[in-house]
Each structure stands twice: as C-alpha cells, then as structure tokens.
C-alpha cells in the first residue's frame, strides 16, 4: 500500500460521524474535489480507493441521504446520487458544483477563526484531500497535492488555508486546479491540520532520516572535494620544489622556505594547518600558503 493510500485509510477511520455539522462540511469538501462531477442532475464521485468510497457513503448516510448507488468498474469505485438539495452551502450549474456566497461568508467572516470555525475548515479541507488529494512517500520527494473542480473554488480553499497559516501554491491542470506543497515542514503541518496524526509521525520520522542522510552526503562530498583540492595543490607544490632541487637552486632559498619545502616533501597529504603546526616556529594557514606560493612562483621562473 502506498504512503498516500495508507494515510487515507487512517483518515477515513476518524470517529467524528456523530458530529452532524462536521460531517456536512467534510461531505462538501468531497463535492469540491475534481473526482466529483455532475451530469443530468446526478452527482458522480469516482475513486480507486475503497476507503474513500466507504467514507463518502458513510457521510451520505449520516446526512440521511440514502438514495445513492455504488458500482465497481474495473478498479474504479463510483457513487451515483441525485443532486443534494438539503445542503444549502452548495449550488449547481449545468456542469459544476459550486460553493454558495453564504458558505464563503460563513468560512471567511473571521480573520483568526475560533475553535468552532477552525474545526469546520479542518473538516472541509479533509474532505477535499480525501476526495482528490495525494502525498508522495517522503523517502522519494516532498509533494502534497489536492485537485479541486473549479478555479473559483480553488481560490476560496487557498484563502481558507492561508488563514490557518498553511500556504499552498496554485496551478491549473487539464482537469481541475491543483493546490500543492513541496516543503517537508509545510506538508507535515498540513497533515497535522486535517487530523492525519499517525501519518505525521511516520512522515516526520522519514523526513528526519532523509535530512540526516542528505546532510551526511553533503559533508562527505565537501570533505572529498577539500581532500582532492589539497592533494592537487600538494602535487603542484612538490613539483615546484623538485624542480628547484634539480636546478640547484634549492640551497639558495631562505631558511623559512627550505623548512616548509622539506616538510611538504615529507608530508604530501598534510593540510596547510597541519604543516604550519609542524614548523619549528608554528604559523597559521595563510602564512604556510604564502610560503608555498613563493616556492611555486620560483619553480615557474
């Protein structure tokens, strides 16, 4: 089972079906997903996830909406039901299900939603995510997405999430409008907001391990690059020193240059700091570098 399917299974088992108002808001969220369509005054919801179809049917039954059918074609489950006239927060056009002005005002009336309003928004967003959302396994990449039926509805949802300090990006797709996140911390915040607590724990565990692995890889790569740089510089310095010896110019060097040159020949893999500490009168990295640069310049001359 994929990470996304496992999370939806857990979400579908949230025990809040005795709370009629939250059930209604979650159902409205399902109706806003791009997996829900309308044709000839009938509503169709389709999914490959059996947990989604079970949750949708429970929401309908809880709202005393029993006039629906469930069918399975191949791997796709589908619920068919007539237009829902008892939910005043939605309205229908010939091809779309829209949020009414009254519903938008009810959700947007407060800049900082109180607990009751926040729970409604949470249920609404959870319905959308269950209806047409997905999240990648964080071992591979950070990506969470919800696809909403219309641009107008997508903008309303985006604005509501911003009130809850969750900032999603918007993108038009061939079918529907995508709201998505690509930041691990933001995805974790979103999952916690809709009540996917077990998924948050698993997501964070994987995220910590992945970030640690990336940190170690970056450190190893950096150390490898520094070692390679040190070796390349050392080879160039040793070539210059041997050239000076071959030409009989080595003994004419100053004592400080002869001392650092001898140490470099004896310690080809040592860093500049290490060479500086080996001198009779230790000096810092910049002092060692200056002397070795002088040797290279003399070798080139």
Buried (B, 14 or more C-beta within 10 A) or exposed (E): EEBBBBBBBBBBEBEBBEBEEBBBBBBBBBBBBBBBBBEEEEBEBBBEBBBBBBBBBBBBEBBEBEEBEBEEEEEEBBBBBEBBEEBEBBBBEEEBBBBEEEBBEBBBEEEEBEEEBBBBBBBBBBBBBBBBBBBBBBEEEBBBBBBBBBEBBBBBBBEBBEBBEBEBEBEEEEEBBBBBBBBBEBBBBBBBBBBBEBBBEBBBEBBEEBEEEEEEEEEEEEEEEEEEEBEEBBEBBBEBBBBBBEEEEBEEBEEBBBBBBEBBBEEEEBBBEBBBEBBEEEBEEEBBBEBBEBBBEBBEE
